[in-house]
Amino acid sequence: MPESDTPKPADSASSAANDTALRIARAMASTEGTTPALGLEIEAACAGYARVAMRLSPATLNGFGMAHGGMIFLLADTAFAYACNSRNVQTVAQHASISFIDSGRAGERIVAEAQERAVKGRTGVYAVSVFGEDGRIIAEFQGLSRTIGGPVIEEEQE
């Protein structure tokens, strides 16, 4: 998705919610081993949405020199996690699946974009697309989330 298509806050209330979503994603990233180890970058986060990128290093490739499927899944799953925790209620994956469409190439920067599709009660449905640098679809990930309660981060006092 081009940067200009990134969801924008409609008012100050949604702006505050979007700031919270970004703080949540950054807080989660700071406690994960994989995010810093693999150089994942949070490009955007707002309510029900996250975009995360990574550069494919030699350590992320399979025996054919293409992005390892587990690395693509990890990137998509990370964007999914940030999107479904964006409202500051602890949420985990209940189910996830991925379809690989194309391969990621050595040295390429790939981007996962997660979007909330529906939330009902404690269950959420998310779609995550993984794109190559040239905009081609590398994978489509579907995630089902389940809230477990409690805040992800403590809200700042106003």
C-alpha positions as CSV (number, residue, x, y, z in Angstrom):
1,M,0.0,0.0,0.0
2,P,1.4,3.4,-0.9
3,E,2.3,5.6,2.1
4,S,-0.4,8.1,1.0
5,D,-3.1,5.4,1.5
6,T,-2.2,5.0,5.2
7,P,-5.2,5.4,7.4
8,K,-5.3,8.9,8.7
9,P,-6.9,10.1,12.0
10,A,-10.3,11.8,11.5
11,D,-10.2,13.9,14.7
12,S,-8.2,14.5,17.9
13,A,-9.9,11.5,19.6
14,S,-8.8,9.2,16.8
15,S,-5.4,10.9,16.7
16,A,-4.9,10.0,20.4
17,A,-6.0,6.4,19.7
18,N,-3.6,6.2,16.8
19,D,-0.7,7.5,19.0
20,T,-1.6,4.8,21.5
21,A,-1.6,2.2,18.8
22,L,1.9,3.2,17.8
23,R,3.1,3.3,21.4
24,I,1.7,-0.2,21.9
25,A,3.4,-1.6,18.8
26,R,6.7,-0.1,19.9
27,A,6.3,-1.4,23.5
28,M,5.6,-4.9,22.1
29,A,8.6,-4.7,19.8
30,S,10.8,-3.7,22.7
31,T,10.1,-6.9,24.5
32,E,10.3,-9.3,21.6
33,G,13.5,-11.0,20.6
34,T,12.7,-11.4,16.9
35,T,11.8,-7.8,16.1
36,P,15.3,-6.4,17.0
37,A,17.2,-9.5,15.9
38,L,15.7,-9.4,12.4
39,G,15.6,-5.7,12.1
40,L,11.8,-5.4,11.7
41,E,10.6,-1.8,11.3
42,I,7.2,-0.5,12.4
43,E,6.2,1.9,9.6
44,A,2.6,2.6,10.8
45,A,0.1,1.6,13.5
46,C,-3.4,2.9,14.2
47,A,-6.6,1.3,15.5
48,G,-7.0,-2.1,13.7
49,Y,-4.1,-1.5,11.4
50,A,-0.3,-2.0,11.3
51,R,2.4,-2.0,8.7
52,V,5.8,-3.6,9.4
53,A,8.8,-4.1,7.1
54,M,12.0,-6.1,7.0
55,R,15.0,-6.4,4.8
56,L,15.7,-10.0,3.7
57,S,19.2,-10.8,4.9
58,P,21.1,-14.1,4.2
59,A,19.9,-15.4,7.6
60,T,16.3,-15.1,6.4
61,L,16.7,-17.2,3.2
62,N,16.0,-20.8,2.5
63,G,18.2,-23.3,0.7
64,F,17.1,-21.9,-2.7
65,G,18.1,-18.4,-1.8
66,M,14.5,-17.1,-1.4
67,A,12.9,-15.8,1.7
68,H,12.2,-18.6,4.1
69,G,8.4,-19.1,4.5
70,G,8.8,-18.9,8.2
71,M,10.3,-15.4,7.9
72,I,7.4,-14.2,5.7
73,F,4.9,-15.7,8.2
74,L,6.8,-14.1,11.1
75,L,6.6,-10.6,9.4
76,A,2.9,-11.1,8.7
77,D,2.2,-12.4,12.2
78,T,4.0,-9.4,13.8
79,A,1.9,-6.9,11.8
80,F,-1.2,-9.0,12.8
81,A,-0.2,-8.8,16.5
82,Y,0.3,-5.0,16.4
83,A,-3.0,-4.5,14.7
84,C,-5.1,-6.7,17.0
85,N,-3.5,-5.2,20.1
86,S,-3.8,-1.6,18.9
87,R,-6.8,-0.8,21.2
88,N,-4.7,-1.7,24.3
89,V,-6.5,-4.9,25.2
90,Q,-4.2,-7.9,25.3
91,T,-5.0,-10.1,22.3
92,V,-3.4,-13.3,21.0
93,A,-3.6,-15.3,17.8
94,Q,-6.3,-18.0,17.9
95,H,-5.7,-19.2,14.4
96,A,-3.6,-18.1,11.4
97,S,-2.9,-19.3,7.9
98,I,-0.8,-18.1,5.0
99,S,-0.8,-18.5,1.3
100,F,2.5,-17.9,-0.5
101,I,2.1,-16.3,-3.9
102,D,5.6,-15.2,-4.9
103,S,9.1,-15.4,-3.4
104,G,11.0,-12.7,-1.5
105,R,14.5,-12.1,-2.9
106,A,17.8,-11.7,-1.1
107,G,18.3,-8.1,0.0
108,E,14.8,-7.1,-0.8
109,R,12.7,-5.0,1.7
110,I,9.3,-6.6,2.2
111,V,6.3,-5.1,3.9
112,A,3.4,-6.7,5.8
113,E,0.2,-4.7,6.1
114,A,-2.4,-5.9,8.6
115,Q,-6.0,-4.6,8.5
116,E,-8.9,-5.5,10.8
117,R,-11.8,-6.9,8.9
118,A,-14.3,-7.6,11.8
119,V,-14.5,-7.8,15.6
120,K,-17.3,-9.4,17.5
121,G,-17.0,-10.0,21.2
122,R,-13.6,-11.3,21.9
123,T,-12.9,-12.5,18.4
124,G,-11.3,-10.5,15.6
125,V,-10.6,-11.2,11.9
126,Y,-7.5,-9.7,10.2
127,A,-6.1,-9.8,6.7
128,V,-2.4,-9.3,6.2
129,S,-0.8,-8.8,2.8
130,V,2.9,-9.1,2.3
131,F,4.4,-7.0,-0.5
132,G,7.7,-7.0,-2.3
133,E,9.6,-3.7,-3.1
134,D,8.0,-3.6,-6.5
135,G,4.5,-3.9,-5.1
136,R,3.9,-7.6,-6.0
137,I,2.0,-9.7,-3.6
138,I,4.3,-12.2,-1.9
139,A,1.8,-13.7,0.6
140,E,-1.7,-13.4,2.0
141,F,-2.1,-14.2,5.7
142,Q,-5.5,-14.6,7.5
143,G,-5.5,-14.2,11.3
144,L,-8.2,-14.9,13.9
145,S,-7.6,-13.1,17.2
146,R,-8.9,-13.6,20.8
147,T,-8.7,-11.0,23.5
148,I,-7.5,-12.2,26.8
149,G,-8.0,-9.0,28.8
150,G,-5.9,-6.5,30.5
151,P,-4.0,-3.6,29.0
152,V,-0.9,-4.0,26.8
153,I,0.6,-0.8,28.2
154,E,-0.4,1.5,31.0
155,E,-2.2,4.6,29.8
156,E,-0.5,7.9,30.6
157,Q,-2.3,10.1,33.1
158,E,-3.7,13.3,31.5
